């Protein structure tokens, strides 16, 4: 857990969150989007930079009071249901309901005991595609419980609570990116997040020639079975390299501070795998910084080139791509109107993200799917996406005290 996050929802240094003086128990509905990451892959647990945006898939959380002493969890997408006594503190079960129950546990750990409720989840976020269906569920559930109890949290606190639900209850070692952008995103913008201190900036997707582009997400419908185990291995390799760097250069806080020159100086003090995984992260952080300038300049060609470089790094240094995804990227960049393409998400399959001229996005999607079908006999899915608002904007107004960082 990064030090900055301990400033939010700390059960030891801060008092428990206090519920507002409002009558709980109203039937309420809250919504959270999905997300796609433009740049900044596997940087969010080493103090690095990420550049995701929210996309128009949604999770809906409907919460209503019940008269007994139970919490009920149901889903439009799963037949299995779960009911827990309000005093229950059992461990995760390995089922879909672990995600909303994990959120409930975080509220309970911080002094909020909601009245008995039924929570029903529905939505259309594709599973296993790298578009953060789990984080969407967590944030939608968080927003619903906040509204139901009358409690109040900041953007940062919501994201940290939802992330801890996944880390501590589901036991998935995800970073903060997914929950943060799903909470804090702004329509027409990507979100540049510093994952060390949770400062962020909305970057325009609607400026200059970028305004004439669209994000096309292509779901390969492939997820190789090594994904879960390899994700953990990659994280361990990064942590190995980060430890060497911080020992050699005591002023470094984490890998997010490291330069390529510093990494090269430490190459023979770490395993080859740790070195190339860290090289991916260091160069990826630099690509995110360069993307900021490209976006403020409204320059899709420069942004697209950075996406291609990111894919090459993800494929070669991080070794997290696969044949099907590489084919999609290689094919995409040959098609008219495509500025850039890369694998997005945790790796080993899932989705590619493509920056395409808006006027050609439909034709691009059709041609890419046809080529993929012919090569692999798999009917890929494509989603034409514009950047949408996150859960904070959709469910409550931004506080006037929170200054959103933007540059004209």
C-alpha positions as a printed NumPy array, in Angstrom:
array([[  0.   ,   0.   ,   0.   ],
       [  1.484,   3.33 ,  -1.011],
       [  2.104,   5.886,   1.725],
       [ -0.135,   8.547,   0.211],
       [ -3.126,   6.231,   0.309],
       [ -2.665,   5.833,   4.041],
       [ -3.756,   9.464,   4.352],
       [ -7.18 ,   8.333,   3.165],
       [ -9.445,   6.032,   5.182],
       [ -6.736,   5.283,   7.738],
       [ -8.274,   3.341,  10.58 ],
       [ -5.386,   4.276,  12.871],
       [ -4.57 ,   7.928,  12.159],
       [ -8.03 ,   9.252,  11.299],
       [-11.327,   8.947,  13.19 ],
       [-14.032,   6.674,  11.74 ],
       [-16.128,   8.166,   8.961],
       [-19.286,   9.629,  10.409],
       [-22.638,   9.157,   8.729],
       [-24.582,  12.312,   7.981],
       [-27.755,  13.151,   9.891],
       [-30.237,  11.851,   7.369],
       [-32.814,   9.141,   7.598],
       [-31.324,   6.016,   5.989],
       [-33.284,   3.363,   4.18 ],
       [-34.542,   4.99 ,   0.998],
       [-34.535,   2.897,  -2.166],
       [-31.772,   4.347,  -4.294],
       [-29.958,   3.777,  -7.56 ],
       [-26.351,   4.61 ,  -8.373],
       [-24.235,   4.046, -11.484],
       [-20.546,   3.729, -12.389],
       [-18.886,   3.477, -15.816],
       [-16.168,   1.174, -17.127],
       [-12.741,   2.381, -18.196],
       [-10.085,   1.881, -20.841],
       [ -6.451,   2.79 , -20.313],
       [ -4.799,   4.824, -23.038],
       [ -1.273,   4.69 , -21.592],
       [  0.415,   3.698, -18.335],
       [  0.202,  -0.068, -17.953],
       [  1.394,  -1.762, -14.746],
       [  2.669,   1.537, -13.387],
       [ -0.009,   2.097, -10.763],
       [  1.466,  -0.009,  -7.968],
       [  4.974,   1.491,  -8.201],
       [  4.14 ,   5.202,  -7.847],
       [  3.836,   5.798, -11.582],
       [  1.546,   7.63 , -13.976],
       [ -1.558,   6.349, -15.756],
       [ -3.782,   7.841, -18.447],
       [ -7.195,   6.137, -18.528],
       [-10.637,   7.419, -19.468],
       [-14.152,   6.332, -18.532],
       [-16.194,   4.711, -21.305],
       [-19.952,   4.293, -21.771],
       [-20.464,   0.858, -20.266],
       [-22.159,   0.942, -16.894],
       [-22.793,  -0.94 , -13.684],
       [-26.061,  -0.11 , -11.933],
       [-26.463,  -0.621,  -8.192],
       [-30.001,  -0.553,  -6.781],
       [-30.153,  -0.568,  -2.983],
       [-33.294,  -0.826,  -0.879],
       [-34.136,  -1.478,   2.78 ],
       [-35.233,  -4.862,   4.074],
       [-37.086,  -5.614,   7.278],
       [-34.932,  -8.426,   8.652],
       [-31.328,  -8.291,   9.87 ],
       [-29.677,  -9.348,   6.612],
       [-27.691,  -7.92 ,   3.743],
       [-28.847,  -9.384,   0.429],
       [-26.835,  -9.453,  -2.804],
       [-28.291, -10.322,  -6.193],
       [-27.207,  -9.766,  -9.776],
       [-28.889,  -9.645, -13.138],
       [-25.88 , -11.494, -14.559],
       [-25.468, -14.334, -12.029],
       [-28.052, -16.779, -10.723],
       [-26.266, -17.23 ,  -7.394],
       [-27.494, -15.009,  -4.565],
       [-26.053, -14.261,  -1.147],
       [-27.585, -13.195,   2.171],
       [-25.431, -12.301,   5.154],
       [-26.357, -11.533,   8.725],
       [-25.385,  -7.987,   9.698],
       [-22.94 ,  -9.449,  12.246],
       [-21.312, -11.729,   9.662],
       [-17.587, -11.147,   9.104],
       [-16.82 , -14.247,   7.037],
       [-14.049, -14.415,   4.46 ],
       [-14.498, -14.16 ,   0.711],
       [-16.174, -17.055,  -1.072],
       [-14.697, -16.91 ,  -4.57 ],
       [-17.988, -15.738,  -6.117],
       [-19.187, -12.571,  -7.859],
       [-20.649, -11.215,  -4.613],
       [-17.165, -10.925,  -3.082],
       [-16.786,  -7.556,  -4.818],
       [-19.799,  -5.784,  -3.269],
       [-19.314,  -7.61 ,   0.051],
       [-15.709,  -6.414,   0.094],
       [-16.971,  -2.845,  -0.191],
       [-19.407,  -3.416,   2.68 ],
       [-16.548,  -4.778,   4.79 ],
       [-14.56 ,  -1.579,   4.212],
       [-17.468,   0.546,   5.445],
       [-17.773,  -1.653,   8.514],
       [-14.046,  -1.407,   9.214],
       [-14.369,   2.372,   9.242],
       [-17.289,   2.674,  11.579],
       [-20.307,   2.623,   9.255],
       [-22.815,  -0.187,   9.857],
       [-25.519,   0.209,   7.198],
       [-29.09 ,  -0.818,   8.014],
       [-30.19 ,  -4.108,   6.461],
       [-30.433,  -3.795,   2.686],
       [-30.869,  -5.57 ,  -0.606],
       [-28.291,  -4.671,  -3.247],
       [-29.048,  -5.621,  -6.839],
       [-26.409,  -5.202,  -9.545],
       [-26.938,  -5.012, -13.281],
       [-25.049,  -3.596, -16.224],
       [-23.291,  -4.202, -19.503],
       [-19.542,  -4.054, -18.798],
       [-17.901,  -6.986, -20.644],
       [-16.258,  -9.483, -18.295],
       [-12.617, -10.457, -18.735],
       [-11.973,  -7.805, -21.376],
       [ -9.696,  -5.535, -19.363],
       [-12.344,  -2.814, -19.041],
       [-12.578,  -3.039, -15.234],
       [-15.914,  -4.694, -14.629],
       [-14.828,  -5.441, -11.037],
       [-13.859,  -1.841, -10.239],
       [-17.1  ,  -0.628, -11.807],
       [-19.028,  -2.915,  -9.448],
       [-16.98 ,  -1.726,  -6.469],
       [-17.474,   1.972,  -7.19 ],
       [-21.191,   1.601,  -7.968],
       [-21.623,  -0.318,  -4.71 ],
       [-19.671,   2.331,  -2.794],
       [-21.82 ,   5.124,  -4.187],
       [-24.992,   3.2  ,  -3.363],
       [-23.995,   2.489,   0.248],
       [-22.893,   6.102,   0.729],
       [-26.274,   7.34 ,  -0.442],
       [-28.15 ,   4.709,   1.573],
       [-26.39 ,   5.571,   4.83 ],
       [-26.071,   9.311,   4.308],
       [-22.284,   9.1  ,   4.703],
       [-19.884,  11.324,   2.799],
       [-16.48 ,  10.6  ,   1.262],
       [-14.192,  12.497,  -1.098],
       [-13.235,  11.312,  -4.575],
       [ -9.912,  10.041,  -3.258],
       [-11.521,   8.242,  -0.319],
       [-14.069,   6.523,  -2.552],
       [-11.342,   5.237,  -4.86 ],
       [ -9.149,   4.053,  -1.997],
       [-12.058,   2.294,  -0.259],
       [-13.039,   0.495,  -3.459],
       [ -9.449,  -0.493,  -4.181],
       [ -8.979,  -1.855,  -0.654],
       [-12.119,  -3.943,  -1.077],
       [-10.462,  -5.711,  -4.002],
       [ -7.018,  -5.952,  -2.381],
       [ -8.044,  -6.997,   1.111],
       [-11.229,  -9.023,   0.583],
       [-11.035, -10.39 ,  -2.963],
       [ -7.227, -10.641,  -2.626],
       [ -6.516,  -9.267,  -6.077],
       [ -3.312,  -7.146,  -6.084],
       [ -4.661,  -4.378,  -8.317],
       [ -3.436,  -0.798,  -8.242],
       [ -5.544,   2.321,  -7.732],
       [ -6.059,   3.322, -11.381],
       [ -9.329,   1.565, -12.152],
       [-11.273,   2.668,  -9.103],
       [ -9.925,   6.21 ,  -9.343],
       [-10.821,   6.954, -12.963],
       [-14.21 ,   5.256, -12.64 ],
       [-14.892,   7.651,  -9.777],
       [-13.244,  10.875, -10.99 ],
       [-13.443,  10.869, -14.805],
       [-14.774,  13.822, -16.775],
       [-16.601,  13.654, -20.123],
       [-14.454,  14.593, -23.106],
       [-11.239,  14.04 , -21.151],
       [ -8.762,  11.392, -20.146],
       [ -7.465,  11.428, -16.579],
       [ -3.745,  11.661, -15.809],
       [ -3.262,  10.216, -12.34 ],
       [ -0.124,  10.217, -10.24 ],
       [ -0.661,   6.986,  -8.359],
       [  1.781,   7.911,  -5.603],
       [ -0.032,  10.948,  -4.231],
       [ -3.392,  10.649,  -6.04 ],
       [ -3.109,  14.066,  -7.678],
       [ -4.8  ,  14.14 , -11.049],
       [ -5.472,  16.237, -14.098],
       [ -8.151,  16.036, -16.767],
       [ -6.557,  16.059, -20.232],
       [ -8.658,  17.029, -23.258],
       [ -9.687,  14.447, -25.816],
       [-11.677,  17.171, -27.583],
       [ -8.986,  19.665, -28.519],
       [ -7.572,  20.381, -31.997],
       [ -7.482,  17.388, -34.322],
       [ -8.112,  15.067, -31.356],
       [-11.703,  16.307, -31.393],
       [-12.137,  14.481, -34.713],
       [-10.993,  11.122, -33.315],
       [-12.686,   8.334, -31.436],
       [-11.451,   5.491, -29.288],
       [-12.273,   2.072, -30.739],
       [-11.873,  -0.776, -28.276],
       [-11.496,  -4.245, -29.787],
       [-12.157,  -7.245, -27.552],
       [-10.072, -10.173, -28.768],
       [-12.281, -12.534, -26.722],
       [ -9.037, -14.257, -25.756],
       [ -7.786, -14.454, -22.188],
       [ -4.927, -16.888, -21.736],
       [ -5.003, -19.022, -18.623],
       [ -1.601, -17.791, -17.415],
       [ -2.981, -14.293, -16.822],
       [ -3.711, -14.442, -13.09 ],
       [ -0.471, -16.118, -12.067],
       [  1.676, -14.099, -14.436],
       [  0.208, -10.83 , -13.154],
       [  1.484, -11.676,  -9.697],
       [  4.888, -12.717, -11.074],
       [  5.244,  -9.434, -12.971],
       [  4.422,  -7.474,  -9.86 ],
       [  7.016,  -9.39 ,  -7.845],
       [  9.632,  -8.752, -10.541],
       [  8.899,  -5.033, -10.481],
       [  9.136,  -4.965,  -6.71 ],
       [ 12.504,  -6.753,  -6.904],
       [ 13.871,  -4.127,  -9.266],
       [ 12.338,  -1.271,  -7.305],
       [ 14.015,  -2.486,  -4.115],
       [ 17.428,  -2.505,  -5.817],
       [ 16.919,   0.989,  -7.216],
       [ 15.797,   2.449,  -3.897],
       [ 18.73 ,   0.836,  -2.083],
       [ 21.195,   2.217,  -4.645],
       [ 19.596,   5.667,  -4.853],
       [ 18.191,   6.47 ,  -1.389],
       [ 16.431,   9.604,  -2.632],
       [ 14.129,   7.538,  -4.839],
       [ 10.719,   7.057,  -3.293],
       [  9.749,   4.272,  -5.697],
       [ 10.055,   3.204,  -9.321],
       [  7.957,   6.173, -10.357],
       [ 10.913,   8.463,  -9.571],
       [ 13.523,   6.389, -11.41 ],
       [ 15.216,   7.418, -14.637],
       [ 16.401,   5.095, -17.373],
       [ 20.005,   6.021, -16.58 ],
       [ 19.562,   5.004, -12.943],
       [ 17.985,   1.73 , -13.995],
       [ 20.823,   0.985, -16.403],
       [ 23.34 ,   1.554, -13.603],
       [ 21.574,  -1.112, -11.545],
       [ 21.108,  -3.643, -14.34 ],
       [ 23.579,  -6.211, -13.007],
       [ 22.237,  -5.998,  -9.458],
       [ 18.88 ,  -7.504, -10.394],
       [ 17.573, -10.362, -12.483],
       [ 17.177,  -9.837, -16.211],
       [ 13.415, -10.205, -15.807],
       [ 13.284,  -7.529, -13.123],
       [ 15.398,  -5.206, -15.271],
       [ 13.23 ,  -5.383, -18.384],
       [  9.991,  -5.184, -16.388],
       [ 11.303,  -2.022, -14.717],
       [ 12.444,  -0.671, -18.078],
       [  8.876,  -0.99 , -19.307],
       [  7.579,   1.018, -16.334],
       [ 10.235,   3.747, -16.525],
       [  9.708,   4.286, -20.255],
       [  5.935,   4.022, -19.855],
       [  5.932,   6.851, -17.338],
       [  7.88 ,   8.943, -19.856],
       [  5.317,   8.116, -22.544],
       [  2.486,   9.287, -20.3  ],
       [  4.257,  12.608, -19.746],
       [  4.744,  13.011, -23.496],
       [  1.082,  12.134, -24.095],
       [  0.038,  15.036, -21.878],
       [  1.734,  17.469, -24.218],
       [  0.304,  15.756, -27.298],
       [ -3.211,  16.   , -25.889],
       [ -2.971,  19.657, -24.947],
       [ -1.654,  20.255, -28.484],
       [ -4.571,  18.297, -29.948],
       [ -2.078,  16.072, -31.806],
       [ -3.455,  12.574, -32.541],
       [ -0.408,  11.538, -34.608],
       [  1.947,  12.034, -31.657],
       [ -0.447,  10.371, -29.229],
       [ -0.865,   7.428, -31.597],
       [  2.891,   6.967, -31.953],
       [  3.207,   6.835, -28.172],
       [  0.527,   4.139, -28.07 ],
       [  2.476,   2.033, -30.574],
       [  5.68 ,   2.429, -28.571],
       [  3.755,   1.429, -25.461],
       [  2.519,  -1.745, -27.128],
       [  6.03 ,  -2.71 , -28.195],
       [  7.231,  -2.243, -24.613],
       [  4.285,  -4.196, -23.205],
       [  4.951,  -7.007, -25.677],
       [  8.751,  -7.182, -25.429],
       [  9.848,  -5.849, -22.023],
       [  6.787,  -6.753, -19.992],
       [  6.073,  -9.911, -22.02 ],
       [  2.317,  -9.597, -21.468],
       [  0.912,  -9.685, -25.001],
       [ -0.103, -12.664, -27.12 ],
       [ -0.379, -13.646, -30.765],
       [ -4.009, -12.638, -31.17 ],
       [ -3.547,  -9.178, -29.674],
       [ -0.357,  -8.546, -31.637],
       [ -2.264,  -9.363, -34.823],
       [ -4.976,  -6.859, -33.921],
       [ -2.435,  -4.102, -33.285],
       [ -0.387,  -4.857, -36.409],
       [ -3.53 ,  -4.952, -38.539],
       [ -5.059,  -1.832, -37.012],
       [ -2.15 ,   0.426, -37.775],
       [ -2.34 ,  -0.499, -41.452],
       [ -5.974,   0.584, -41.742],
       [ -7.02 ,   4.053, -42.945],
       [ -7.638,   6.545, -40.159],
       [ -5.789,   4.703, -37.377],
       [ -3.209,   6.796, -35.515],
       [ -2.189,   4.231, -32.926],
       [ -3.11 ,   0.97 , -31.223],
       [ -1.991,  -1.1  , -28.261],
       [ -2.934,  -3.786, -25.785],
       [ -4.767,  -2.349, -22.793],
       [ -5.549,  -3.865, -19.416],
       [ -3.723,  -6.501, -17.395],
       [ -2.326,  -8.37 , -20.389],
       [ -2.278, -11.867, -21.92 ],
       [ -5.35 , -11.16 , -24.044],
       [ -8.323,  -8.915, -23.578],
       [ -8.734,  -5.676, -25.489],
       [ -6.798,  -3.365, -27.741],
       [ -7.37 ,   0.384, -27.665],
       [ -7.22 ,   2.206, -30.994],
       [ -7.137,   5.937, -31.762],
       [ -9.072,   6.415, -35.005],
       [-10.472,   9.233, -37.116],
       [-14.104,   9.54 , -36.089],
       [-15.338,   9.591, -39.69 ],
       [-13.632,   6.235, -40.304],
       [-14.245,   4.502, -36.992],
       [-17.15 ,   2.333, -38.164],
       [-15.308,   1.168, -41.271],
       [-12.17 ,   0.595, -39.199],
       [-14.055,  -1.6  , -36.737],
       [-15.707,  -3.636, -39.478],
       [-12.463,  -4.264, -41.348],
       [-10.494,  -5.128, -38.205],
       [-13.106,  -7.658, -37.087],
       [-13.188,  -9.264, -40.516],
       [ -9.41 ,  -9.662, -40.617],
       [ -9.375, -11.179, -37.131],
       [-12.195, -13.552, -37.978],
       [-10.335, -14.734, -41.065],
       [ -7.061, -15.263, -39.179],
       [ -8.28 , -16.846, -35.923],
       [-11.924, -17.773, -36.578],
       [-12.941, -15.634, -33.601],
       [-15.686, -13.023, -33.847],
       [-14.076, -10.106, -32.016],
       [-16.25 ,  -7.404, -30.504],
       [-15.628,  -3.707, -31.079],
       [-16.878,  -0.771, -29.049],
       [-16.834,   2.827, -30.296],
       [-16.178,   4.963, -27.236],
       [-16.07 ,   8.586, -26.228],
       [-14.835,   9.709, -22.815],
       [-17.723,   9.943, -20.32 ],
       [-18.225,  11.198, -16.779],
       [-17.217,   9.09 , -13.806],
       [-19.405,   8.066, -10.89 ],
       [-18.761,  11.264,  -8.94 ],
       [-20.142,  13.518, -11.664],
       [-22.995,  11.147, -12.441],
       [-24.182,  10.695,  -8.881],
       [-23.309,  13.922,  -7.06 ],
       [-22.   ,  17.403,  -7.867],
       [-18.289,  18.105,  -7.463],
       [-17.546,  20.027,  -4.238],
       [-16.629,  23.634,  -4.794],
       [-13.532,  23.196,  -2.631],
       [-12.002,  20.602,  -4.96 ],
       [-10.085,  22.374,  -7.716],
       [ -9.875,  20.255, -10.849],
       [ -6.483,  20.813, -12.413],
       [ -6.762,  21.857, -16.038],
       [ -4.743,  23.888, -18.448],
       [ -6.404,  26.088, -21.05 ]])
